[in-house]
Amino acid sequence: MSQPDRHLLVVDDDDRIRDLLKEFLARAGYRVTTAAEAGAASRLIETLDFDLIVLDVMMPGENGFSFARRLRAQGDAAGRTPILMLTARGEAAERIEGLSIGVDDYLAKPFEPQELLLRIEAILRRTGRREIGPTTLSLGRCDFDIDRGELTREGAAIRLTEAEVELMRRLARSVNAPVERLELARDTADITGRAVDVQVTRLRRKIEDDPKNPRYLQTVRGVGYRLAPD
């Protein structure tokens, strides 16, 4: 697989390091997307597929350890993305903590960009390309194109709001697995989850033959919602 097919996510709050790594890795032939903190990285991961994440430990807000632990806990394809952690300190305790979370490698700052590149290449050789799921989900008479964010019913387009598209994409990332209501509501203005409930009700009217007895957009009592395609 050629390097242009490899998409890397660099997460570091240091603008200088972030820009340096983007330029260096792009020159090496990789596609590179960057984020300055864990929240922005989470939003990118919800909509894009990455082959590897270069992740700084010390960041404002959620640190790299917490972010990596949360990502690994997802249990889906995104949660299995290889991670190379960067830290300003090289203590054994930090390396052990990172590796215990499931991080694939660990590099202390300051580092030579060429060493980072060699470590990335070694991880990608070892892990292979992450399996990508289907880009279109079959939901009875409806189909949802994940990449395009488009819903069709027997070939006819069905209008979705931006919020409905993002909700469908998030559920599609964890097909057949329940997703907590409050997690779905995390990036909305209403953190109580009520806005998510309204969106689900509207989506069921568009997808389900019998919205009151949903087959595809299911409620998981006490947890949240699950998308169960054919």
N, C-alpha and C positions, 0 to 999 in steps of 0.2 A: 504494500500500500504506500503510495507516494505521500510525502510530508504535507502537500497542500490539502490532503484529505483530513489531516489531523488538526483538530480545533482545540486550542489551549485557553484556559481561563486563568488570568493572573490577578490575584487578590492581595493588594498591599496598600496601606494608607499613605505611603511615602510616594509623592508624585514623581520624584526623580527616579526612584528605583522602578516604579511601574512603567514609566515611559522608556527607560533604558531597556528593560526586559522585553517590552513590546517590540521595540525597534530591532533588538538583537535576534529575538526568536522569529520575527517576521523575515529577517534577512536569511535565516536558516531554513526558510520555506514553510513555516507553520502559519496557520490562521490564528490570530491572537485577539482575544477580547479581554478587557480589563475592568476591574471594579475596585473602589477605594475602601469598601467595608463589607461586612458579612451580609447585611440586608440587601445591598445592591446585587451581591453575588447570588443570593437566593432567588431574586427575581429573574436574573438571567438564566439560572439553571432551570427555572420553571418553563421557559420558552425555547431554550436552545440546548443542543446536545454538545457535550464536551468530551474529549478523549482523555484529558488530564487537567488537574487543577494545581497551580502553583500558589500556595497559601501561606501568607505571613501569620505568625503566631500573635504578635503584639499589635493589636488594632484597637481604636476607640470603639466603645460599645461591645458587641460580642467578639470575643477573641477567637483565634484560629482553632484552638482545642475544642471550644464549645461548638463552633460551626461544623467542624469535622465530625464531632460526635453526633450532632443532630442530622447531618447528611447521611451518615452510615446507618442511623436508626430508621431511615425511610424504608429500606429494604427493597427499593425498586431499582431500575437500571441507573438512574441518576445517582442514587445512593452508593452505587458500586464504582463510581468514577475514580480512577487512581488519583492519589493526592501526594504531592511533594511539598513538605512544609519547610518554611524559611523562618529562622529566628535570629535575633541579635545575640542570643546567648546559646552556648553549646553544651550546657550541663547534661550529664547522663540522665538525670531525673526527667528532664523535659523530653529527651529522646524516647525514653521508656514510655512516658505518658502518651506521646504521639503514636508510637508503634502499637501500644495497647488499644488505642481507638480504632486502628485499622489503616493508619497512614502508611503509604507504600515506601517512602523514603524521607530523609531529614537532612537539611543542609544549613549549616550555621553561617550567619553573616559576620564579616564580609566574605564574599565568595567570588570566584572567577566565573564570569558568564559561561566560559567554555565548559567548566565543570558542571554547571547547571544543565547545559545542553546535553552533555554525555549522560547525566543521570536521568534526564527526561527520556532520552532515546532508550536507555536500559529498561526503564519502567514500561515503556510502550512495547518493547520487544517481549518483555516478560508477560505482560497482561494481554497483549493482542488488542484488537479494536473492540470496544464495548459494543455488545449487541444492541442494535436499535430496533425498537418495536415497530409495528405497522404504523404508517402515517395516516391511514384512513380506518375508522372504526365503523363497523356495521351495527346499526341499532334498529333492527326490524326493517321497516320501510324507509328509514332514514340512514344517512351516512354522514359522519363528521370527519372532515379533513383537518387533522391536527395542525399541520404546517400552515395552511391557509386560514384556519379558523372559520371554515365554512360548513354550514349544515344544509343538507339537501334532503328532500323527501320525494322519493321516486323521481329523482333527477331535477326537481324544481327547487330553486334556492329558497331558504327560509331565513329571514332576517334575524340576526342575533345582535344584541347590544355588546359593547366592548367588555362589560363586566361578565356577561354570559359566556363570551368566548374564553375569557381568562379562567372562569370557573370550569368550563368543559376541558380546557387544556390541563388544568391542575388535576382533575379527576382522571383524565386520560393517562397521566403519568403514573398512576397507581391503579391501573385497571384491575377490577375484581377485588381490590383491597379497600377497606373502609378508610376514609379520611376524616379527621375530626372537624367538627363545625368551626371551632375557634381557630384552627389552622387555616381553614378556607377563608375565614374572616380577617386573618392577620393583616392583609394588605388593603382592607377596605376601610371606609370611614366609620363603619359601625362594627366595633370589635365584639359586640354581644352575639353576633351570628344571625340576628334577625334578617339582615339584608340578604344573607346567603339563603335563608329559608325562602324568601320572596323570589330570588333568582331561580331556585330549584323548582318552585311551583310553576313559574313561567316557562322554564325549559321543558318540564313534563308536558305542558299543553302543546308544545311544539314537536316533541319526540314521541310521546306515548300514545298508543291507541286508546288506552284507558288511563288517564292521568291520575285517577283516584286509586288505581291498583297498578303502580308502575312496575314494568318489567326490566327496564334498562337503567333508570336513574333511581336507585333504591335508597331507602332510609335504613340506617343501621342504628337501632335503638340504643340510646345512651352514648353514642359515639359521634355519628355524623352521616355521611353519604358515601355511596359506592356506585361506580359506573360499571355496568356488567354487559358488555357488548356480546353479540352473537359469536 
